[in-house]
Amino acid sequence: MSSAQRTKVVAVVVVASALGGCYTVDPLYVERRDSIALSSGDAIATNKITQMVDPWPRASANRNIAFNGQKMQSAVERYRTNKITEPVSSTTSSVQYQGLQPVVVAPTSGKP
C-alpha cells in the first residue's frame, strides 16, 4: 500500500471516529414529537394540589366517633376470654328461603 493510500485510510478512520462520537441513541431525544401530550392542560390543577396545606377532607379531623360502649366492652371481654359467639344466621338476608326440593324423575322403559 502506498503512502497516499495509507494517508487516505487514516484520514477516513479519523473522520469516521470523530463523526461516530457525535451520534447518540438518546431515547428522550428520539421520542420527542411536535404534538400536544394527552396530559396537557393539568397545570392549574397540579399547582392547586401541590400548594394545598391539608389535602384531607374536613370530616376526617372529627375525632368524636359514635360507638356503642356496651358492645365494645363485651367484644373485648370475649376476645380476652377467647369465647366465640356463633352468628345467628349465615345468610346475608333476613328472608328465610326454602331449600330446593329434590326432583324425582320416573324411570323410562327405554322405548321411544
C-alpha positions as CSV (number, residue, x, y, z in Angstrom):
1,M,0.0,0.0,0.0
2,S,1.4,3.4,-1.0
3,S,1.7,6.3,1.4
4,A,-1.0,8.2,-0.4
5,Q,-3.5,5.3,0.1
6,R,-2.4,4.9,3.7
7,T,-3.0,8.6,4.3
8,K,-6.5,8.4,2.8
9,V,-7.3,5.3,5.0
10,V,-6.0,7.1,8.2
11,A,-8.0,10.2,7.2
12,V,-11.2,8.2,6.7
13,V,-10.7,6.4,10.0
14,V,-10.1,9.6,11.9
15,V,-13.1,11.3,10.3
16,A,-15.3,8.3,10.9
17,S,-14.2,8.2,14.6
18,A,-14.9,11.9,15.0
19,L,-18.3,11.7,13.5
20,G,-19.1,8.5,15.4
21,G,-18.8,10.4,18.6
22,C,-21.5,12.8,17.6
23,Y,-24.1,10.1,17.1
24,T,-26.4,9.5,20.1
25,V,-29.1,7.0,20.8
26,D,-30.8,9.0,23.5
27,P,-34.4,7.7,23.7
28,L,-35.7,11.0,25.0
29,Y,-34.4,12.9,22.0
30,V,-35.7,10.3,19.6
31,E,-39.2,10.1,21.1
32,R,-39.9,13.9,21.1
33,R,-42.8,14.9,18.9
34,D,-44.3,18.1,17.7
35,S,-47.7,17.4,19.2
36,I,-49.7,18.1,22.3
37,A,-49.5,15.5,25.0
38,L,-52.6,13.8,26.4
39,S,-51.8,15.0,29.9
40,S,-51.5,18.7,28.9
41,G,-53.8,21.3,30.5
42,D,-53.5,20.0,34.0
43,A,-51.0,22.6,35.2
44,I,-53.6,24.6,37.2
45,A,-55.0,21.6,39.0
46,T,-51.5,20.3,39.7
47,N,-50.4,23.6,41.2
48,K,-53.6,23.7,43.4
49,I,-52.9,20.3,44.8
50,T,-49.2,20.9,45.2
51,Q,-49.7,24.1,47.3
52,M,-52.6,22.7,49.3
53,V,-52.0,22.9,53.1
54,D,-54.2,20.0,54.2
55,P,-55.4,17.6,51.5
56,W,-57.6,15.6,53.8
57,P,-61.4,16.3,53.9
58,R,-62.6,18.3,56.9
59,A,-64.7,15.4,58.2
60,S,-61.5,13.3,58.7
61,A,-60.4,15.5,61.6
62,N,-63.6,14.6,63.5
63,R,-62.4,12.5,66.5
64,N,-65.9,12.3,68.0
65,I,-66.8,8.9,66.5
66,A,-70.2,7.4,67.5
67,F,-69.9,4.0,69.1
68,N,-71.7,1.6,71.5
69,G,-69.7,1.2,74.6
70,Q,-71.5,-1.9,75.9
71,K,-71.0,-3.8,72.6
72,M,-67.3,-2.8,72.6
73,Q,-66.8,-3.9,76.2
74,S,-68.5,-7.3,75.5
75,A,-66.4,-7.8,72.4
76,V,-63.2,-7.0,74.3
77,E,-64.3,-9.4,77.1
78,R,-65.0,-12.2,74.6
79,Y,-61.6,-11.6,73.0
80,R,-59.9,-11.6,76.4
81,T,-61.5,-14.9,77.5
82,N,-61.3,-16.5,74.0
83,K,-65.1,-17.1,73.7
84,I,-66.6,-17.2,70.3
85,T,-70.2,-16.1,69.6
86,E,-71.7,-18.0,66.8
87,P,-73.6,-16.0,64.2
88,V,-77.4,-16.4,64.4
89,S,-77.7,-16.8,60.6
90,S,-75.1,-17.4,58.0
91,T,-77.2,-15.7,55.2
92,T,-77.0,-12.1,54.2
93,S,-80.7,-11.7,54.1
94,S,-83.4,-11.8,56.8
95,V,-85.7,-13.6,54.4
96,Q,-85.8,-17.4,55.1
97,Y,-85.7,-19.3,51.8
98,Q,-86.9,-22.9,51.4
99,G,-84.3,-25.3,50.2
100,L,-84.6,-26.8,46.8
101,Q,-86.8,-29.9,46.8
102,P,-85.3,-32.9,45.1
103,V,-87.0,-33.7,41.8
104,V,-87.8,-37.4,41.3
105,V,-87.6,-38.4,37.7
106,A,-89.6,-41.5,36.8
107,P,-87.6,-44.2,35.1
108,T,-88.4,-44.7,31.4
109,S,-88.8,-48.0,29.8
110,G,-86.2,-47.2,27.1
111,K,-88.7,-47.2,24.3
112,P,-89.5,-44.0,22.4
